Amino acid sequence: MNQQNLPQGVSAQSISLRLGHPDPATLGTPQFREAVANVMASPQVQQTLAYGNEQGNVDLIDYLVSRINREQNLNLSANNVTITAGSTNAVDMIARLYMRAGDAVIVEAPSYVDSLHVFRDHGVRLYGAAIDDEGIVPSELERLLKQLASEGNKARLLYTIPNFHNPTGISASEERRIAIVELAWHYDVLIVEDDVYRDLAFEGAVPPSYLALAGDAHAVQIGSVSKTIAPGLRIGWMATSAERVQCFVDCGTTQMGGGANPLAAQIVAEYCQRGYWDAHLDSIRALYQQRRDTMLAALERYMPSQVRWTKPAGGFFVWLTLPENLEAAEVKEEAAKRGVLVASGEGFFVNQGDGQHHLRLTYSFASLDEIDKAVRILGAVIEGKTT
């Protein structure tokens, strides 16, 4: 890989199992370049380069509504979807418009580190709900909801990553999703499902979405092309009630900005309408599944018996659990000295001490040989610290 194209903190000599990025080789395909050329050659290109519709590019909204309805058995209209500048912008907008400093937000424990960062920027109070291999544990969520209600600080929002979770790679079962929806209804909590990995399922269909189970009045679904087409496009979306979409459209930043990235959105619409996204998804699913399989096989081969890990059915991530006497930060530091970059678990929890025995490994960014080599080195580091 060209040194100038490497992300910050990654050298040409290191192997990164740290970054939750798509493989750079999957970006800028001939079909994508064709979509760019078509948009730029269009007689409407000047309109595309001007300020856009506040709700977002109409062609892309129409495509997404059709796709979401087909795949999730819903009956949304164009009024139920708005385009955002990636999923980060969506999370920030929800926090800004629906939260006030001091409000209670429940997140999974662990959860996506940058979403925690966004919520903290808005001064909300974060509470972690325990998860296991099937998703959020309903009894733990109910206990937390009751506790907050009794303290006069009713939870306003539940933020969840139901499919191929970041950082653990797990997916919530349908049974768990139904139980969570019932609790959200009972306690009047808005469910925000960050579903940016939905299209990266390797094995079978994903369970029904929270949007489908809870209804658009009680859920917001966030999607993005960052993991599947290109993160540099900064194109995502939210699907929810028409009233909530109008709230997003009417907010100051949307009105001032003239819609999210009109040029990039038109390129994505062109790319998708020509069927290129579906074909690309087939290709990258096969690529990432092979890398997932390589990582799981390497973990079986090289890890000490005391180490446990998740076995994701899609997405980018494996979650490693270390022995209780071994600190993730120590392993991360020693592995980096040997040229392997990993993420330690502390930053993924509301209470950072909760992640001190976990590592997140990413298989999307490294080659098959690099994955095998990196896991072998990591296993040797762990073995050396446990003997």
Secondary structure, DSSP 8 states (H G I E B T S, - for coil): --GGGS-TT--TTSEESS-----GGGSS-HHHHHHHHHHHHSTTHHHHTS---TT--HHHHHHHHHHHHHHHT----GGGEEEESHHHHHHHHHHHHH--TT-EEEEEES--HHHHHHHHHTT-EEEEEEEETTEE-HHHHHHHHHHHHHTT--EEEEEE--SS-TTT-----HHHHHHHHHHHHHHT-EEEEE-TTGGGBSSS-----HHHHH-TTTEEEEEESTTTT-GGG--EEEE--HHHHHHHHHSHHHHHHTSS-HHHHHHHHHHHHTTHHHHHHHHHHHHHHHHHHHHHHHHHHHS-TT-EE---SBSSEEEEE--TTS-HHHHHHHHHHTTEE-EEGGGGSSSGGGGTTEEEEE-SSS-HHHHHHHHHHHHHHHHHHH-
